Amino acid sequence: MTTYDPLRDYLKTQTRDEFSLTFDEIEEMLDFALPRASHRASWWDVTRAPEEKMPQRIAIIDGGYDATRLADGSGVKFRRSGLRKKWR
């Protein structure tokens, strides 16, 4: 069991293809404050440096999603793995 298992479990229950969570929502789910590094986009990006086995990235992958930090820095956008980008 890792400290990020609640995030993984939450992601596994989702039926939405895309959604966002604020850092506060994630911290409430995990029951601890995220490290300062979590505000960097690279901390969440599961495609960046895949050889680095970071527990938050493993939880996201195991939950069936990809993650990117929101451009405004307020949280994280989750997108179901394997979806094609939609052209708008």
C-alpha positions, 0 to 999 in steps of 0.5 A: 500500500502506498500513500497515493492508493486513495487517488488510484482507487478514486480514479478507478471508480470514475466514469468520466473521460476527463475531469479536473481536481484542485490540489485541495481536493487531492489533499483531502482525498489523500489526507496529507499535504502534497509536496511543493514539487506537486505544483510543477507540471512534470511531477504529474506527467506520466509520460515524462521520465517513465523510468522514474517510479514516482508513487503518484504517477504509478497511482495515476497509471494504475487508476487508468488515467493520464494527468497534467497540471492545469495551466493556471496552476490550480490543480490537475486534469485527469484524462482516461488513458488511451483516448484520442484527442478531440478536435474542437 
